[in-house]
């Protein structure tokens, strides 16, 4: 039985995975911690796993720990399914509806301009990860939640421990989760005493309890802490100069280009671990109740049964029903916000720095792989 991942993640799908999308859309693998699991790669099958109530997002399998949330995170937002999840999501989703998100665009643009001003002042070459990719999402999320941006360092340390890929239940991960929970419980208490113009204050006017609000805030912060797709999308543009030229010539193509970047670029090694609640047949393979099932949306995005010429990067691709932001009831809560941040970031970079280019060969860019949400360690650029 093969162990997944089959090779170190470098922001790309391996040739083996691309082959399996067609030849073995459902196969048996072993996770790094030794647990057997079904690896699901085909588009239709990934949609089933993510959207069918016969699969639980989290739950117990035969070992008692199958599909457990890493490091004991108690997030109700992440762990729940069915009516509980739907009720909580309805409250949270109001702040992230597309129309509401558009109202945030001027502020996101202002934060982006400020970061790019600082990058230009420091001179070239610059590390795009530290100059823009890492700080922008944190500044946006912290502002929406009413969290001091100065606390970002602590959040980074906590998130690294919570999302460690080396251990699903480490003491450091549990301690970090507890610290994050305490932080947001304190913030909820502070906003109850002195409400502000932020999401935590707004959620206090709903039926949510203080622990639920704290949990939701922690989930939003973890989910929006880093938009790796800004860097991976820009890297993909650099690798396809014809498409970059099209975008530079017609910036109105940017929304479609962002969707294609999300489909084509593998911006995370995150996978979705589910548990089968009953016997299910996928692609002719029998999955038994209690089995661990791992869906890989990035692989589904390359399924030729869904996408014509899936290995071609085409910013004009339409329709483009990629699964990079999930599917079904657990579609990414901040999906619209993330897409808007990518649009603003990449659009601003291309207009502000017409000669923007990698300062090193793309193949020489180093990657960090210690977390589920892996990404580039640095992205040196010049102009």
C-alpha positions in Angstrom: 0.0 0.0 0.0 1.4 3.4 -1.0 1.9 6.2 1.5 0.4 9.5 0.6 1.8 12.1 -0.2 3.9 10.2 -2.7 6.6 12.8 -2.9 7.3 16.2 -1.2 4.8 18.9 -2.0 6.3 21.6 -4.2 3.2 23.3 -5.3 2.5 20.8 -8.1 0.7 17.5 -8.6 3.1 14.6 -9.3 2.9 12.7 -12.6 1.7 9.7 -10.6 -1.3 11.6 -9.1 -2.2 13.0 -12.5 -2.1 9.5 -14.0 -4.3 8.2 -11.1 -6.9 10.9 -11.7 -7.9 9.0 -14.8 -6.7 5.4 -14.1 -7.4 5.1 -10.4 -9.8 7.8 -9.3 -10.3 5.9 -6.0 -7.4 3.9 -4.5 -6.2 2.6 -1.2 -3.3 4.4 0.5 -1.7 4.8 3.9 -1.5 8.2 5.6 1.8 9.5 7.0 0.6 8.5 10.5 0.1 4.9 9.4 -3.7 4.9 9.0 -5.2 3.2 5.9 -7.4 5.6 3.9 -9.2 5.8 0.5 -7.6 8.4 -1.8 -10.3 10.0 -4.0 -9.0 12.0 -7.0 -11.7 12.0 -9.7 -13.9 15.1 -10.0 -17.3 13.3 -9.7 -16.0 11.2 -6.8 -14.5 14.2 -5.0 -17.9 16.0 -5.3 -19.6 13.0 -3.8 -17.3 12.8 -0.9 -17.5 16.5 -0.1 -21.2 16.9 -0.7 -22.9 13.6 0.1 -24.3 13.2 3.7 -23.1 9.6 3.6 -19.7 11.1 4.3 -19.1 12.9 7.6 -16.5 15.7 7.6 -15.2 14.5 10.9 -16.0 11.4 13.0 -14.8 8.2 14.4 -13.8 5.1 12.4 -12.8 1.7 13.5 -9.6 3.0 15.2 -11.5 5.6 17.2 -9.4 8.4 15.7 -10.1 8.2 11.9 -10.7 11.7 10.5 -10.0 13.3 13.9 -9.3 17.0 13.7 -5.5 17.6 13.9 -4.1 18.5 17.3 -7.5 18.2 19.0 -9.0 21.4 17.5 -12.5 21.6 18.9 -13.8 23.8 16.2 -17.6 23.3 15.9 -17.5 25.1 12.6 -15.1 22.6 11.2 -16.3 19.5 13.0 -20.1 19.7 12.6 -22.3 18.5 9.8 -26.0 18.7 9.1 -28.4 21.2 10.9 -25.8 22.4 13.5 -23.3 23.3 10.8 -26.0 24.9 8.6 -27.3 27.1 11.4 -23.9 28.3 12.4 -22.9 28.9 8.8 -26.0 31.0 8.1 -24.9 33.4 10.8 -21.3 33.6 9.7 -22.0 33.7 6.0 -23.7 37.1 6.1 -20.3 38.8 6.6 -18.8 36.9 3.7 -21.5 37.1 1.1 -20.2 38.4 -2.3 -22.1 41.7 -2.1 -20.8 42.3 1.4 -17.3 41.4 0.4 -17.3 44.0 -2.4 -17.8 46.6 0.3 -14.5 45.6 1.8 -12.6 46.1 -1.5 -11.6 49.8 -0.9 -10.0 48.9 2.4 -8.3 45.8 0.9 -7.0 48.0 -1.9 -5.7 50.6 0.7 -3.9 47.9 2.7 -2.4 46.5 -0.5 -1.2 49.9 -1.6 0.4 50.5 1.7 2.3 47.2 1.6 3.4 47.7 -2.0 4.6 51.3 -1.1 6.8 49.7 1.6 8.1 47.1 -0.8 9.0 49.7 -3.4 10.7 51.8 -0.8 12.9 48.9 0.3 14.0 48.3 -3.3 14.6 45.3 -5.4 14.8 42.4 -5.2 12.0 41.8 -2.7 10.5 38.7 -1.1 6.9 38.8 -2.1 5.9 36.4 0.7 7.0 38.7 3.5 6.1 41.9 1.6 2.6 41.0 0.6 1.4 37.4 0.6 1.7 36.8 4.3 0.8 40.2 5.8 -2.2 41.2 3.6 -4.7 38.4 4.6 -3.8 38.8 8.2 -4.3 42.5 8.2 -7.7 42.1 6.4 -8.9 39.3 8.8 -7.6 41.1 11.9 -9.4 44.3 10.9 -12.7 42.5 10.2 -12.5 40.7 13.6 -11.3 43.7 15.5 -8.1 42.0 16.4 -4.9 44.0 16.8 -2.6 43.2 13.8 0.3 43.4 16.3 -0.8 40.0 17.5 -0.2 38.3 14.2 3.1 36.8 15.4 1.4 34.9 18.1 -1.3 33.7 15.8 1.3 32.5 13.4 3.0 30.4 16.1 -0.3 29.0 17.2 -1.5 28.1 13.7 1.8 26.4 12.9 1.4 24.1 15.9 -2.3 23.5 15.4 -1.8 22.6 11.7 1.3 20.5 12.1 1.5 17.8 9.5 3.8 15.7 11.5 1.5 14.8 14.4 -2.3 14.8 14.5 -2.4 15.3 18.3 0.7 16.9 19.7 1.1 18.6 23.1 2.2 21.7 21.3 -0.8 21.7 19.1 -3.2 21.2 22.0 -1.5 24.0 23.9 -1.7 26.3 20.9 -5.4 25.5 20.4 -6.1 26.3 24.1 -4.2 29.6 23.8 -6.2 30.6 20.7 -9.5 29.7 22.4 -8.6 31.8 25.5 -7.6 34.8 23.3 -10.9 34.9 21.6 -12.9 34.3 24.7 -11.2 37.3 26.2 -11.9 39.3 23.0 -15.6 38.3 23.1 -15.8 39.5 26.7 -14.1 42.8 25.7 -16.5 43.4 22.8 -19.5 42.6 25.0 -18.4 45.4 27.3 -17.4 47.8 24.5 -18.9 46.8 21.1 -17.1 48.0 18.0 -17.6 47.9 14.2 -16.3 44.4 13.8 -17.6 40.9 13.2 -17.2 39.7 16.8 -19.4 42.6 18.0 -21.9 41.8 15.2 -22.0 38.1 16.2 -22.8 39.1 19.8 -26.2 40.4 18.5 -27.1 36.9 17.3 -28.1 33.7 19.0 -24.5 32.4 19.2 -23.0 31.7 22.6 -19.7 33.2 23.6 -17.8 29.9 23.0 -19.4 29.6 19.6 -18.3 33.1 18.7 -14.8 32.6 19.9 -14.6 29.3 18.0 -16.0 31.0 14.8 -13.5 33.8 15.1 -10.6 31.4 15.6 -11.7 29.4 12.5 -12.0 32.6 10.4 -8.5 33.7 11.5 -7.0 30.3 10.8 -8.7 30.0 7.4 -7.8 33.5 6.2 -4.3 33.7 7.7 -2.4 33.2 4.5 -3.6 33.3 0.8 -1.0 31.1 -0.8 -2.9 31.3 -4.0 -1.6 34.9 -4.5 1.9 33.6 -4.8 1.1 30.3 -6.6 -1.2 32.2 -9.1 1.5 34.7 -9.8 4.1 31.9 -10.3 1.7 30.3 -12.8 1.4 33.5 -14.7 5.2 33.8 -14.9 5.4 30.3 -16.2 2.9 31.1 -18.9 4.1 34.4 -20.5 1.5 34.3 -23.2 -1.3 34.3 -20.6 0.4 37.0 -18.6 0.6 39.1 -21.7 -3.1 38.7 -22.3 -3.8 39.8 -18.8 -1.5 42.8 -19.0 -3.2 43.8 -22.2 -6.7 43.5 -20.9 -7.0 43.8 -17.1 -10.7 43.1 -17.3 -9.7 39.4 -17.7 -8.6 39.4 -14.1 -11.6 37.7 -12.5 -11.5 34.8 -15.0 -7.8 34.6 -14.6 -8.1 34.3 -10.8 -10.6 31.4 -11.3 -8.1 29.6 -13.6 -5.3 30.3 -11.2 -7.3 28.6 -8.4 -8.0 25.6 -10.7 -4.6 25.1 -12.2 -2.2 26.2 -9.4 -1.8 23.8 -6.5 -1.6 26.4 -3.7 -1.9 24.0 -0.7 -1.2 20.4 0.2 -4.4 20.4 2.3 -6.7 17.5 1.7 -10.2 16.7 3.0 -10.4 13.7 5.4 -13.9 12.3 5.7 -15.5 9.2 7.3 -18.0 7.0 5.4 -21.1 6.6 7.5 -22.4 3.7 5.4 -21.2 1.4 2.6 -20.7 3.5 -0.6 -19.6 2.6 -4.1 -17.3 5.1 -5.8 -16.0 4.5 -9.3 -16.7 0.8 -8.8 -14.8 0.6 -5.5 -16.7 -0.5 -2.4 -16.0 1.8 0.6 -17.2 0.4 3.9 -18.9 2.3 6.7 -16.3 3.7 9.1 -13.6 3.9 6.4 -11.3 6.9 6.2 -11.8 8.8 2.9 -9.4 11.5 1.7 -10.6 13.7 -1.2 -8.0 15.8 -3.1 -9.8 18.7 -4.9 -6.6 19.8 -6.6 -6.5 16.5 -8.4 -10.1 16.7 -9.3 -9.4 20.1 -11.0 -7.3 18.2 -13.5 -9.9 15.6 -14.4 -10.2 15.5 -18.2 -13.8 14.1 -17.8 -14.7 17.5 -16.4 -12.2 20.0 -17.9 -11.2 20.1 -21.6 -7.4 20.1 -21.8 -7.1 20.2 -18.0 -3.3 20.6 -18.1 -3.5 23.8 -20.2 -3.5 27.1 -18.3 -6.2 29.3 -20.0 -7.3 32.5 -18.3 -10.3 32.6 -20.6 -11.6 29.1 -19.5 -15.4 29.2 -19.1 -17.2 27.6 -17.4 -14.7 26.8 -14.7 -16.3 24.8 -11.8 -13.1 24.1 -9.9 -13.1 22.7 -6.4 -10.3 24.7 -4.9 -12.6 26.3 -2.4 -14.5 23.2 -1.6 -17.9 21.9 -2.6 -21.4 21.6 -1.0 -22.2 22.5 2.6 -18.5 23.0 3.4 -17.7 25.4 0.6 -15.1 27.8 1.8 -16.8 30.4 4.0 -14.4 33.1 3.0 -14.2 32.1 -0.7 -15.5 35.4 -2.0 -13.2 37.4 0.2 -10.2 35.2 -0.8 -10.9 35.7 -4.5 -11.2 39.4 -4.1 -7.9 39.6 -2.2 -6.2 37.7 -5.0 -7.7 40.1 -7.6 -6.6 43.1 -5.7 -3.1 41.8 -4.9 -2.2 40.5 -8.4 -3.9 43.3 -10.2 -2.1 45.9 -8.1 1.3 44.1 -8.6 0.9 44.0 -12.3 -0.2 47.6 -12.6 2.3 49.0 -10.1 5.3 47.1 -11.4 5.0 46.6 -15.1 8.3 44.8 -15.3 7.6 42.5 -12.4 9.4 39.1 -12.8 11.0 36.4 -10.6 14.4 37.3 -9.3 15.4 33.6 -9.5 14.5 30.7 -11.6 11.1 29.5 -10.6 12.5 26.0 -10.1 14.8 27.4 -7.5 12.0 28.7 -5.2 12.2 26.9 -1.9 9.0 25.4 -0.3 8.0 24.8 3.3 6.2 21.5 3.9 5.8 21.3 7.7 2.2 22.3 7.7 -1.0 21.2 6.0 -1.2 24.7 4.4 2.2 24.6 2.9 3.6 27.2 0.5 6.6 29.0 -0.8 9.3 29.7 1.8 10.2 32.8 -0.2 9.3 34.3 -3.5 12.0 36.8 -4.7 10.9 39.2 -7.3 12.3 42.2 -9.2 11.0 44.9 -11.5 
